[in-house]
Amino acid sequence: MEQDVTFHDGETFNAEAVKANFDRVLDPEVASPMASQFNMIEQVEVIDDHVVHIVTEEPFLSLPNNLSHFGGGMISPKAMEDDAAGNHNLDLHPVGTGPFVFDSWEQGNRIEFTKHDDYWGEQAHLDHLTYQIVPEQSTRIAMLDTGEVHIADDIEPVNSSLVESMAHANLLATESMRSNYFGFNVQSEPFDDPTVRQAIAAAIDTDSLVEGLYGDYGSKATAAINEFIFGYNPNAAYPAYNVDEAQALLSETDVDGGFSTTLWVEESDALALQAGEYIQDRLKETLNIDVSLQQLEWGTLLSETAEGQHDMYMLGWSNNLGDPNDALYRQFHSANFGGPGNRMFYENEDVDEMLIEARQESDDARREELYQDVQTILAEDVPRIDYVNPNYLLGVHADVQGFQQFASEHHSFREAYLEENSNGEGY
């Protein structure tokens, strides 16, 4: 590990700090939602000040990828101790080692950062960084147009032309590893019957859905991972759009003739809501399924789906490690019901066994085969329907240089700077 590194509170970053961080994330009493990323670690041994030995219960090829996850981010041991004693709140005041120091958080409004003058690597160019919370997309776009902000995040495809037409801003479109989907609670009737799920899949024209909502800024998803991720199976696909087949499939079930259900959508996600409305219309028209759309606040949507209180729901997974274990094991293994990732409460013994074998397998060819076989089974079982791999769309002021948006959904200001003629503050 790097030497002469300090946390933002002046504490030394060393092997003991690394051990303390992993001991904390794996502590059952802490109940970290990131524990499943590291639960294969048996112990972390300190070799010297700058070397640790990580011992796993089994061979685990994805460990380097998992260590790069934000759940493996290093926190000051003193801050962790103070948090445990009730003298610090890490949720509201994180203490890391990065190029920017957390300054303040006015919840619902803005988060402020300043440059870390003692950063171990090349120092950031920006002295100050502000994330301004602006829920209304039209307001964000207007602020970008006037130069009040330098970057506007989360631009919908329908508004891309507004940014493209600006004299002093550009549209940044980045292909992603993200997959947006609508899922079923497969332990809730009638979705416990895979034939019902297959019928619904065949009733949805995902090509039209993606073209209508995303245009050139998204591609049809065929699985929980796409071609950017190792192990992608291009031949595993959900039931093709076919109304006659959808109706024939539903006629084989106990709900022939239709039924009523609910579909949960995040209230602030306009694209998900539009996709939900499309699904609602198609299922009513083709299968006489009455779908009630219910809009939930983000935190409520996560907590309620983690508890299995839903029928159908719409979410996405950023696949930000670029690794099939993160995408497939966390979301489809039965050990991860609820909050850890498997919000479908899906269980398949063969899938479980293959995902465990793939975690332990060192031969890339065999590992790829296992992940591809998993996707084949998922396409047949249809615990959820992935419909789009969206682009990340941002409006970026022409004065911004060096800003990076990655396919993982993360972005970086590490090398960002502003041209000398730039005015304004904020993000």
N, C-alpha and C positions, 0 to 999 in steps of 0.2 A: 504494500500500500504506500501511498505518498507520505513523505515525511514532512515535519514542520508545518502540519496543518492544524488549525484551531477552529473551534466552533465559534459561532457569532457571539457567544457569551464569554469568550476567552479561554474556555476549557480545551484541553489537548485532545485531538483526535488520534487515537492509538488502538492497539489490538484489544485492550480492555473495553474500550468504548464499543467496538464492534460486537464483542461478546455480550455486553450489557444490552445492546439493541436487540439481538436475536433472542436472548433469554426473555426479554420483555414481550416481544411479539408472539412468542410461543407459550407464554404463561397463561394457563387456563383462566386465572382470575382476571387477567387483563381483557380476555375475550376479544382479541383483535380480529376484525373482519379479514385481515390479511394473513391470518395464521395458516390457512390452507395453501398459501404460496410457499410456505417454508416448513410444513409439518413433516417433511421427509428428513429434516435435520435432527440428528440424535443428540449432538452436542457440538459446541464451538470451543476449541482448545486454543489457548493463548500460547504461542511458541516463543515470541519475544515481543518487543514493543510495536513491531510493525508487521508481524506475521501471525495469521490465525490458521488453524487447521479445522476445516468444517467436515464433520463426520456425519454421513447420512445412513439411514437404516438400510438402504438398498442403493444400487447404482441408479443415478438420476441425471440423465444427459441435459435436462433443461435447467439445471441449477444456475449456470451463469446467466441465463435469460431472466430467471426469477430474481436473482440478486439485483438486476437492473431495474426491477419494478419499483414504483414509488413506495410500496410497502416495505421495501428494503432500504429506504432512505435513512441515513444516520442522523440521530438526534443526540444532543448533548446529554451525557449521563447525569450531570447536575440538574438540568431541566427536567429529566425524567424523575429524579429523586424528589425535586420540589413539587412536581405534579402529583406524585404519589402521596406526598405529605399535605396536599391541599394548598400549597403556596404558589402554584403556577398552573396555568391552564394551557396545555400543549395544543388543544383543539383551536384555541383562539390566538396563541402566540407560539408558533413553532420556532425551534432553534436548531439550525443546520450548519452546513459548511459552505454553501454555494456562493456564487458571485454577487448575489443581492441579499441584503439583510432585511428580514421582516421588520417593518416599522410600526404600522398600525392597521387596524381593521375596523371600519365603521360598517357594521353589518347591514346588508341591503343597499349599501351606497358605494363604498370604495375600499380598496386595499392598497397600502403604500409600502414601497420598498426603497431602500437606498443602497448605493454601491458598497460592497464589502471591501474596505481599503486593505484588509489583511488577507485577502483571498490568495490561496496557495498557487493558483494558475494565473493565466493572463487576465488582468483586470478588465472588467466590463467598461465599455465606452460611456454608457449612460450613467449619470450621477443619480438619477431618480427615476422611478418607475411606478406608474399608477394604473391599477386595474379599476376601472369605473363600471359599476353595475348599472346597466341601462336596459331594462327588460324589453322596451318597445323597439323593435327592429327599425321602424321608420325613423325613430329619434336617433338611433345609432348612425344610420345612413346620413341623416341631415347633419349630425355633428362631424362626421368625416368630411362631408362636402364643404362645410364652413371652416375646416381646419381646427375645430375645437378638440378633436382627438386625432391620433395618428393611425390607429388601426381599429376597425370595426369588425367584430367577430360574428360568426353565425349568420351569414347572409343566406337567405333562401334563394334557390335558383330563379324563382320568378322575379326577384329583385336584382339579379346579377347585372342586367342592362343599366340600371340606375348607377351602379358603381362604374361600369365600363364607360359610361358617358361623361364621367367627371373629368375635368381638366387637370386636376392635381392629385388624382388617386388612381390606383390600378386594382383590378380584381385578381386575387391570388387563389387559384383553384388547385388543390392537391388531392390526387387519388389517395384513397385510404384503405386500411386493413379492416375498417369498421364494417359491421353487418347489422342492419336494422331488421327487426323481425316482429311478428306477432306470435305469441306462444299460448299454449293451452296448459291448464292445470290438469294433468293426465290422471290425477286421482279423484277428479270431480266428474260426476256423470253429466252429460253423456261422453265427455272427452276421455274417459277411461277406455273407450272403445276405439282402437286405431282406425277402424273403417270409417267412423265418423270424421276423424281428423283427415283421412285421405280424401273423403268426399269434399270437405271444405277446401282443401288444397286444390282439388281439380276445379272448383267453382270460381277460383280467383285468377283473373288474368293479370299476372304480375308484370308482364311485358308492358301492357297498357298503363298499369299503375305507375311503374317507374318512368316511362316515357312522359306521362302526363304531369308528374310532380317534379321530376329531376332533369328531364331533357338530356343535355350533353354533360350534366354534372353529377352523374351517377350511373352505375351499371347494375344490371339484374344480378342479384345474388342467387346462387344455387346451393349453397351450403353455409355452415356456420363460419367457415374460413374461405378465403379466396386465393387467387394464384400468387399473392405476395407471401403466403405463409407455407412453410414446408409441410408436405403431406396432403396438399389440396387434391381432391379427386374431381376432375372435370366431368366424369361420367356418372357421378351420383347426383340425381336430381329428384326433386319432389314430384308428385304426380302432375302431369302436364295439364294445362287448362283444357277442359273438355266438359261442357255442361251436361251432355248426355251421360258421360261416365260418372260425373259427380252425382247426378240423380239416381243412377243405377246403384252406386255404392251406398248412398243413404237409404235406399229401399231395402238393403240387406240388414239394416240395424233396427233397434227398438224405437228409434225416433223417426222412422219413415213418415213423411208428411210435415216434418219441421218441428221446431221447438223454440223456446225463448232463452236468451242468455245475455250476459253483459261482457263488454269489452272495455278494459281500463286503459286510459291514455293520459299522459302527462299534460296538465292544463296549459302549460306555456309552450308546448311543442306544436307549432302550427302545422308542420308537415306530417307529423304523426297523426294529428287530428284529421287532416284531409285524407290520409291513407285509411284511417279508421272509418271515415264516412264512406269511402269507396268500398271497403270490405262489407260494411253494413248494407249498402245498396245491393251488392252482388249476392250476398247470402240470402237476402230477402227475395230477390228476383229469381234466383236459380233453385234454392232449396227450401224456401219458406221458413227460413230461420230468422226470427226477430232478434236483432242485436241492439241492445241498449248501450249507447256510448256513455261512459262515466269518466269525467275529467277529474284527475286527482293532482294535488300538489306533489312535487317531486319526492320529497321525503316520505310522504304518506304512501305514494305508489311503491316505493322501495320497501317500506316496512310491512305493508299489507301483503305484497306478493311474497315477501320472505316468510310470512306466516301462513301462506297458502289460502288466503281468503278470497281468491279470485277464480273466475272461470277462464276468460281470455284476457290477454294484456299485450301492450306494445312497448317494447324497449329496444335497446341496441347494445352491442358489445364492441368496444374499440379494438380488441385484440392487440393492445399496444405493446406487447412483447414480441410480436411477430413469431410466436412459438405455438405449435399445435397443442401442447399440454395446457397452456393457459386458456386457450379457447375451448378445447374439447373436454379435458378432464374436469376443469372447474365448473363447466356448465352442464355436463351430462353424466358425470359419475354420481351414483346414488349416495356417496358419502358427503356430497355437497348440497344437500337439499336446502332451499331457502336462500338466506343471505349470502353464503359463499359463492353462489352462482347458479345453481340448478333450481330456478324458480318455476320450472315446469313440473318438478317433483317426479321426474322421469327416472325409471329404473329398468334396466335391461342387463341381465346377468352376463351375456356375451360382451356387451359394450363395456361393462365394468372390468371384466377380465382383460380385454384388449387394451383398454386405457392404462391399466396398471402395467401390463407387459410392455407397452410402448414407453412408459416412463422409465423402465429399467433397461430397455434394449439399447445396446451400443452400436449395433449394425444399422447404418442409415437406411439401407434398402428394406430391411425387415421392419424397421420403425415406420417408414413411409407406407408400406403395405398395411400395417395395422391401422394407421390413421385413416387410410383410404377405405378400408373395410368398415371402420366405425361410421364413416359418412354414408356408406351404402345402406347400413342398417337404419341410420337416422332418417334417410330419405324415404325409407319404407314405413318406419314407425310414425314419422311426422309429429314429434312432440312440439315442434314449432315450425313456422314457415319464414325463412329468411328471404326477404324480397329485394333489398337493395344494398349495394356497397356505395355509399354516398361520397362525393368529393367534399373536402373541407373548403368552405368558401369564406374568404376574408376580404375586406376592403382595406388597402394599404396606401397611405399617403406617399406621394412620390418622393418626399424627403427622407423616408425611412430606408435605410440601407442595412444589409446584414441580418435582417430578421429571418428566422427559419421556421417553417411549418412542416412537420414530419407526417408521414403516412400513419404513424402510431397515434395521432391525435394530439401529441405533445407539440409545443412550440418553444422556441428559445430566443431570448434577448441577449444571450452571452456575447455575441459579436455584433449586435445591432448598434447603430448610431444614426444621428440625424445630420442632414446636410446643414451647412452653416446658415443658410437663409431660412431655416425652419422656425416657425412660431408655434406657440400653443403648448399645452401640457396635457398629459393623460393618455389613456389607452381605451 
